[in-house]
Amino acid sequence: MFPNLTVLQIALIALTTISCEVTRDKRGRRKNDEPDKSLWKKEYEEELTDAILSGRKQENYTRAAQGGPSTENDAVIEKLMESITSSEKYLKKVDSIEFRLNRLDIEVHEKTNAIIKLLNEITKTLRSDTCSQKMESALTTMKNDVSSIKFYVEKNPMQRSNAPTEGREYRLDSNLDSRLTFLETHLKTVQAGVESIVSIISEVKNRQYVRTSPVKADAPASADSMSIVSEFRKMLREQKGKKCECKTGRVDRSERYPTDCHEIQIQGFNVSGIYKIRPDDMEPFYVLCDLTTAGGGWTVFQNRFDGSQDFYKGWNDYQYGFGNLAGEFWLGLEKLNYLTNQKLYELRIEMETQHDQDAYAGYSVFTVGPEHEGYRISTLGTFYGTAGDSLSYHAGQKFSTYDMDNDEWKDGACATEHGGAWWYKECDKSNLNGKYSMTTEENRGQSIYWISFKGPNFPLTKTKMMIRPLPASKPIDYVDSTRGLGMSGGLVTHQKRVIGSSSHQMPYISRKSWGL
């Protein structure tokens, strides 16, 4: 603190000394003789020494009041402050100019990109097949306009007042004048289009010429303009004579969509995600494709992992689907029916508990019936996997929701009792659309469970149901030779059940099992 005060006092004394010199010069005091100059220096050194000593002792030492020097000091300080203020304003102006230049640079860059994009679109349009058709149509319209004008002039001669006379301007009828103006504009547009097309054709020919004849480098780069136009007209006439063999309707567009995620994988995609498919006799829609699990190619129709989506829904929701493909969802029974009836599909169900214990259940064939059959599991193949078989019990059963009871329980509704929607029988061995629970006590008897994997006392926290088309060798060669195929070659219908060695024969869950 003391050194700062000392420095400030020294600065003030220096400013005072400068102002004193200016004042003495104004009063005409000259210090040319040596004795007066020595005396003045001695007095100045004494004053400076006294000021330094007084600063160290923290005394408020003040020189004798002098009207002239103090005023000069204030003026110098004011000028210094004004200089600092003007410098700050200048710096602010510089910053403002720099900001505006940056904005201008960004706007110029954006407009340049827009112009380049527009030019690319124009070039693409000119190079497309429809450009020739538009040009032919424009030429035909122009020809018709000229013919109509000629016919109009011949049929309706002008009045004598409008007839041209020597030394006067030739005046046309207003209607004819407007049509000629339109025709002139149209001709200019057509001419500009022809010139652009000619330039494009010339450029293409030059490139082709360079590729095919590199030896003849001294030959002319392009042919004559008239020959190019003649060739172009000849090509237009040939194209005009051809008939369109395109299919009508939306068939031509929709055929480009794959029928399932397996075809998407065949096309070369190997990243799981959301893709667009089109099953037979349906409009295209989006699905979640698992392209990595067990070889990939799986179309997912149920996915649960965090409880963010409520699965206690009615019949209409389960028929047409709900949820988000990027989160939890049910694809829909109607779509599942179309998917599983266009080919033979296998079913894979993955499940996981809250303690990260996972397992899976697979079935060699899986088919869902139509709406008038209640979307029943019409076909269910042989079981394989690590989670045990808890779905064969439901083979042949119709789908049930809380507002559509299709189960076989006479005394109640399984969907209401178990808080979900499933192919309930009387009632279930699995309930993958039940209420999401993290503990056994929460939603007791209504949680997500797979009886042959941990039982109903360990709710599942993650489930995924997905299908994939069978290869030509399946389902006969799909299972191990040691595994029995059961009845009907391993297929389960609503009349037959699988009797496989890996099937778990456990009693179904009913309201009595939970003491309800």
Buried (B, 14 or more C-beta within 10 A) or exposed (E): EEEEEBEEBBEBBEBBBBBBBEBBEEEEEEBEEEEEEEEBEEEEEEEBEEBEEBBEEEEEEEEEEBEBBEEBBEEBEEEEEEEEEEEEEEEEEEEEEEEEEEEEEEEEEEEEEEEEEEEEEEEEEBEEEEBBEBBBEBBEEBEEBEEEBEEEEEEEEBEEEEEEEEEEEEEEBEEBEEBBEEBEEBBEEBEEBBEBBBBBBBEEBBEEBEEEEEEEEEEEEBBEEEEBBEEBEEEBEEEEEEEEEEEEEEEEEEEEBBBBBBBBBEEEBEEBEEBEBBBEEBEBBEBBBBBEBBEBBBBBBBBBBEBEBEBBBBBEBBBEBBBEBEEBBBBBBBBBBBBBBBBBBBBBBBBBBEEEEBBBBBBBBBBBBBEEBBBBBBBBBBBBBEBBBBBBBBBBBBBBBBBBBBBEBEEBBBBBBBBBBBBBBBBBBBBBBBBBBEEEEEBBBBBBBBBBBBEBEBBBBBBBBBBBBBEEEBBEEBBEEEBBBBBBEBBBBBEBBBBBEBBBEBEBBBBEEEEE
